[in-house]
Amino acid sequence: MNENFNIFYIALEQELERINFMENWLKSTGLNYSRMPGIKVDDPNDYIDCYDSEKRLNKYGYHFNKSEIGCFLAHKNCWQKIISTGVPSLILENDIALKKGVNLEGILLDVLQSQDLSDIVRLSGIFEDKEIISRKVFTGANHTTIYQTLGDPVGAGAYFLFPHGAAVLDSLSSKFYDPLDIYLSSVWIHKLRFRSVKPFPFEIRSIQNQDKEMNGKIFESSIGDRIKPKQNKIERLKIELYRFKNDIKKIVYLPFNFFK
């Protein structure tokens, strides 16, 4: 059994269908795992100490919805668990599934062996066409190949996190304003080595991915619809100027990060 790593999946207690879905395929792997409670946010004002509403409005022009805040906080709880135990862990959202024929234990053992080369390892992605080029970083005993990509597929459905990476992510998100998947991808901010296992061993069971001929259960996004208010030209210009500063940092850092 897995003694050198943990497996966490995130779900609210009342999300029984998603819990059953996750439990069914996780049991089939023969690995130990546990559920990390999701966080239901009823009043965003309760989280004013950790949600940076000013930067959020500067960059996006509209607030997080309650589900986005809850999602970020639930992942932070996973990071804090990794920090407190010192055990590297696979973190899963509750709409993710292992692809058929994949040896999860072998992959995770290989990923574990890449700890001198990685801080976070992505095991699923939404937009693979954004991966412009890639270079091989590591190949494990079980033939798992880990790459560094230039361009990020985005998504937080499945990723393996080492304690050092967890500490950095948690510390820098004491006040957060980006969606979780965008924050993870912002390597020019946290400066962690964010690698990818390719091909991805996991797939997201979402309506958006139905064109991939998935079999089995498909879930709607638990984040829900984002309410984007209309913005006048001046408001839009302010947002674009704010983003421009961030984009400059991104453009300068990404080539360096590719060879890190």
N, C-alpha and C positions, 0 to 999 in steps of 0.2 A: 504494500500500500504506500501511498505518497506521504513520506515522512519529512521530505526536504522542501515541500511547497504545499500551499493551501489552495483550495478552489472555493471562491465565493460567487454566489449569484444573488442579485438584488431583486427583491419583490416585496410589495406591501402584503400584509397579512391577509387582506381581503381579496387579493388577486389570485383566487384559487385556481382558475383555469391556467394561468401562466405558471403558477407553482407546480401544478400537476404535469404540465408540459416539460418544464425544466427537470423535475425530479425523474420523470420517466427515462429521458435519454441520459441523464447523468448517472443513474443507477447502472445503466448498461455498460458504462466505461470501467466499472469495478474500482473506481477511485473514491477517496473520501472527499466530501464537499459539505458546505453548510450555506444556509440562506442568511444573507445580511438584510435586515429590515429596510424596506423603502421608507421614504419620509414624505408624509402628506402635509402639504402646506395649505393651511386655511386662510391665514392672514400674512402676506408678505412683510408687513411691518414688524412681525415677530422676529424677523431675521435681518433687521436693518444693520446690525453690527457686522455682518459678513457679506452683505450684498451692497456693492458700490453703485448706487442708483445714478450718481452724477456721471461717472465714466460710462455707464451703460447708455445713458441718454446722449452723451457726446458722440459715442461711436455708432449707435444704432438708431437713435431717435425715438425709441419706444422701450418699455420695460420688459423684463423677464415675465413670463407667466408663472403661475404657482407651481406647475409641474416641472418647469426648468429649474427653479430654485431647489425643489425637492430632489431632483435627479442629481444635481451637483453635490448637495449635502450628503446624499447616500453614498456617492463615490468617495467623498472625503472621509466618511466613516470607515470605508474599506482601507483607504490609505493609512488612517490612524491605527487601524488594527495591524497592518503590516509593520508600521513603525514600532508599536508596542511589543509585538512578538518577535520582530526581526526575521520573519519568515517570508520569502518571496511568494507571490500569490497570483493566480489567474483570477481576474475579475470579469464577470459575465453579467450582461443585462438579460432581462427575462423574455426577450424575443429573438434569442440566438440559438442556433442548433449546430451540432457537429455534422459535417458532411459525411456521407456514407463511405465506409471503408477506411476511415481515418483512425490511426492509432494515437489517441490523445496522450496517453502516458509517455510513449516514445517521444512525441513532439515536446512535451513539457520537460522531460529529462534533458533533451538537447538544448532547449532554451535556457534551462538552468545552468548548463555548462558554458553559456555565452556571457556569464555575469561580468567578466572582465571587459567585455566589449559592448554591453548594452545596459541601459537604465530602464527602458520600457520596450516591450516587444508587442507589436500589433499582430493579432491573429484573425482580424476581419476588417473589411473596409467597404465603404459604400460606393465611392467613385474611383475605381481602379484606373480609369482613363486619365486621371490627374497625375499618375506616376510617370513623369516624363522619361526619366532614365533611372537605372538602378545599378548598384554594384554589390557583389557578393561579399558578405562580411564573415560568415561562419557556416560550416556544415558539420552537423553532429553525427554521432555514431549511429543514430537511427535514420540518417539521411535527411534530416530536417535542414533546410537551407534558409538562412537569415540574410536579408538584404537591407541596404540603406537606399532609400529612394530620394530622388529630387522631385518634389511634388508629393502631396499627401492625399490619400483617398478618403480621409475623414471618417469619423465614426468611433464610438466607444463601446461597441457591442461585446468585444472580447479583447482583452489585453493582459499581458503578463508584466507585473511590476516588481522591481527589486526594492529593498528597503531604502537605499539611497535616493532612488527616484521618488518613492513615496514621500520621503521627508521634504524634498524640494517642492514637489507639487503641492503638498499640504501647506507649507510655509508661505509660498507665493500666492496662495489663494485664500489667505486670511480675509481678504476683501476681493470678491470675484464679480465679474461683469460680463464675461464671455460665456456662451454656452459651453458645456463640458467638453464636447468633441472638438470645438474650436480651440479651447484652452489647451487640451492635450496636444494638438497639432502645432501650437505656437512655440516651436523650438527656439525661436529668437528671443523669447521671453524667459522660459525656464532653462534653456540651454542643455537639456538632457539628450542622451543618445537614444533616439526613438527609431527602432528598427522594425522590420516586418518579416514574418514568416510567409514565404510564398511557395506554392499557392496557398491562399488563405484556407485554413482548416475549418473555419466556421462560416455560416451564412446567416444573414438576418432574415427572420421569417416575417417580413413586412409586406404590405400591399404594394409598396413601391417596387419590390423585387419579384413580383409575380411573373414577370416576363422571363425569369430564369428557369421556368419549368420546375418549380419546387413541388415536392410532394409533402402532404401533411398540413399541419396547422399554420395559418397565416394570421398575424396580429396587426391591428391598427396601431399607430404610434401612440404611446402613453403620454407624450409631451402635449399633444393636442395642437389646435390651431394657434398660431401667433397673431396677436392683434396688432396690426401695423397701421398707425394713424396716417392720414394724409399729411404730407410735408410741403410747405411752400419752398420756393427757390432758395431763399436765404437760409432756411433751416437745413435744406439739403446740402447747400454749399458748406456750411459749418461742419456737417457730418463728414463730407468728403475730404475737407482739409484735415480733420482729426484723423481720419483713416489713412491719409497720405503719409503722415508722420510714421504711423505704424508700418505702412507698406515699405517705406524706405529702409527701416530696420530689418524687415523681412528679406528684402532683396539683397541687402548687404550680407546678411548672416547665412542664408541658405547655401550658397556655394561652399562656404567654410564647413557648414554642418554636414554636407554630403561626404566630405572626406574625414570627418571627425572620428 
